[in-house]
Amino acid sequence: MDFRLMGMDNTPIFHVLQHMMDTAGDESDKSVNAPSRNYVRDAKAMAATPADVKEYPNSYVFVVDMPGLKSGDIKVQVEEENVLLISGERKREEEKEGAKYIRMERRVGKFMRKFTLPENANTGAISAVCQDGVLTVTIQKLPPPEPKKSKTIEVKVA
């Protein structure tokens, strides 16, 4: 659309709109608004790692399927004091001489999940166990805060 035909070519808004329309088709500008390669990789890794989260009276339990992974391939961390990060990598097994894949369906590559922990999660009391391809991360709850006791102030005569 050409705003000059409308008699708006001398207005400040004309210059802004014309610039926007001129750069809308510019390929180099698309990369500014596109998600970064790391963001896309992390989003795919998170989407491909399903998890169950359970709350018990004294703990939170995170259960993640990790078939075929050894405990050394899995990393469990706490970031920013309240974010549980479970990550790792499943590597492709080395091809043996004379063998070739006919079909490859098992997922390989990095995986990751992040969970924001509740305020009462005790990040100093975390355990992680991987058994039969299932990772179980248990985080103990902090004890509830004790109710504040009321304090009586003696009123003196002035």
N, C-alpha and C positions, 0 to 999 in steps of 0.2 A: 504494500500500500504506500502510495506517495502522498505525504501530507502537504506537499507544496501545492497540489491541485486544490486543496481546501482553503488556501490562503493563510496557512498557519506556519509558513516557513520562517517567519521572523520572531516567533515566540520561543522563550527558553525551553518550554516543555517539548517543542518540536525537536530540538537538538538531542534531548535525552531519548525521546522515543525513536528517533531516526538511528541513533547509536545502538540502541537495544535491538532494533530490527536488523541492522547491518551485522551485528555480532552474533545474532541468533543462529545463523547458518554456519558460522565459523567453527571448523572442526577442532581447533586448538582450545577453544573455550569450553568444550564439553568435558575435558579432563578436570576442570576446576570443580564442577558439580558432581562428577562421578565418584563413587566410593573408592577408597584406596584399595590396592591389591591386598594389603594385609587385612583390611576390614572384611573383604569378601572371603578370604581364606579362613579367617576366624569364624565368620558367620556360618560357613559350610561345616567347619569342624564342630561347632556347637550344635548345629541342627542334626548332625549324624551321630550324636552321642546321647541317647535317651537315658533318663535317670528317674528314680523314684525318691521322694523325700517323705520321711515319716517323723512325726513328733510323738515322743513318749513323755511321761511325767518328768523324767530327769534328764532327757537327752533329745538330740535331733540325729536322725540316721539318714544318710545318703547312700543309695544303692545304685551302682552303675555296672552294666554288663560290659565286660572286657574280655571276650573270648580270645584265647590264644596268646594273651599277653602275660609276660612275667612281671613280677613286682618291680623289677628294675626298669621296666619300660614305662612305669606310671609315676607321675609326680603329683603330690598333694601339697598345696601351699595355702597360706592365708595372706592376702594382700590388703593393704590399707586398713588393717585391724578388724575388718568385718566382711571380707569377701573371700569365700572358699573357692579355690581354683584347682580343678582336677584336669590334668593334661598328660599327654604322652604321645607315643608314635608306634604304629604298627608297621613294621618293615616288610617288604616283599621278600619272600624266601628266594634264595639263590636258585637259579635254574641249573639243573643237572644236565650234563652233556647228553645229547640225544633226546631230551624231553622238551616238548613245547606245549604251551597252553592252548587248549581248544576253547576253553571258556574260563574267564576270570571274573568271579562275582564277589568274592570276599573283599571288603574294603581295606585299603592300605593307606597309610599317610598319617598325618597328625590329627589329634582330636583334642577337644577342650570343652570344659563346662565351667561356668562361673555362677556362684550363688551368693546373694547378699544375705548375710547371717542376721538373725534377730539380735536385739540388744542384749538379751539374756544368754547368748551363747558364750561359753567359756572357751575362748580361743587358746587358752593354755592347757586345755584338757581334751586333746583330739587324738583319736586312734584310727588307723586305717589297716584293713586286712583284705587281701585278695585271695580268694579260695574258689577253685573250680570255675575260673573265668568271671567271677563276680566280685567287684570292689565294694566294700562296705566301710564307709567313713562315719564314725560316731563322734559327736561333739556334745560334751556334757553341758548342762544348763547351769548358769550361776544361781546360787540360792536367792530367793526373793529378798529384796531389801527389807530390813526390819523397820516396822512403823516407827516414826519419830515419836518420842515420848514428850508429853507436854511438860513444860517447865513453869513452876510457879515463882513469880517475882514478888518479893516482900515489898510492900509499900510503906515508906517511912513517913513520919510526921515532919513537916518542915518547920 
